[in-house]
Each structure stands twice: as C-alpha cells, then as structure tokens.
Amino acid sequence: MANNQGPQGNHDPAGSTQMFRAFVDESPQGRQQAPAPAGPRIGLIVGIVAAVAIVAAVAWLALK
C-alpha cells in the first residue's frame, strides 16, 4: 500500500496532495466568469419569429 500524506503529517514526495489542496482551496475571487454568449439565444429568437411568420403566411394563404 502507498503511504500517502494523511493526518499524521507524512511528507508527500510528489507534492500532489499539496498541489491538489491548493487548487481546491483556491478562492474564485481572482477569476471572473465570462458572460454567456448571446449567439444561441438570438438564434433561438430569430427561429421562433421565423416559424411564427411562416405559420401566419400559410394560414393567410389558406384563408384567402
């Protein structure tokens, strides 16, 4: 069995435990989350408007 760093304070020769803890404990203050891209939302709105226009045109032609 591997002798990993535990509560006993054994040294982790690879340093992976310390690096992992530093990564997990890192506060997200320095990072700013990028805003969601508006592309898919605009495409969805344009698609819905186009579908409504097509349905309206077909209904108008059917009732003419």
C-alpha positions in Angstrom: 0.0 0.0 0.0 1.1 3.5 -0.7 2.0 5.7 2.3 0.1 8.9 1.3 0.1 12.1 3.3 -2.6 11.9 6.0 -3.4 13.5 9.3 -0.1 12.2 10.6 1.7 14.8 8.6 3.8 12.4 6.4 5.6 14.1 3.6 4.1 13.6 0.1 7.3 13.2 -2.1 5.4 14.1 -5.3 3.7 17.1 -3.8 0.5 16.1 -5.5 -1.6 16.3 -2.3 -0.4 19.9 -1.6 -1.0 20.9 -5.1 -4.5 19.4 -5.1 -5.3 21.1 -1.8 -4.0 24.4 -3.1 -6.2 24.0 -6.2 -9.3 23.1 -4.3 -8.8 25.8 -1.6 -8.1 28.5 -4.3 -10.7 31.2 -3.9 -12.5 32.2 -7.1 -12.1 35.9 -6.4 -9.3 36.3 -9.0 -11.4 34.6 -11.7 -14.2 36.4 -13.4 -16.8 34.3 -15.1 -17.3 35.2 -18.7 -20.9 36.2 -19.7 -22.9 33.6 -21.6 -22.6 34.1 -25.3 -25.7 35.7 -26.8 -25.4 33.9 -30.1 -27.5 30.8 -29.4 -30.2 32.9 -27.6 -30.5 35.3 -30.6 -30.7 32.4 -33.0 -33.5 30.8 -31.0 -35.5 34.1 -31.0 -35.0 34.6 -34.7 -36.0 31.0 -35.3 -39.2 31.4 -33.3 -40.1 34.6 -35.1 -39.5 33.0 -38.5 -41.6 30.0 -37.6 -44.5 32.3 -36.5 -44.2 34.3 -39.7 -44.3 31.1 -41.8 -47.3 29.7 -39.9 -49.1 33.1 -40.3 -48.3 33.2 -44.0 -49.6 29.7 -44.5 -52.8 30.5 -42.6 -53.3 33.7 -44.5 -52.9 31.8 -47.8 -55.3 29.1 -46.7 -58.0 31.5 -45.6 -57.7 33.8 -48.7 
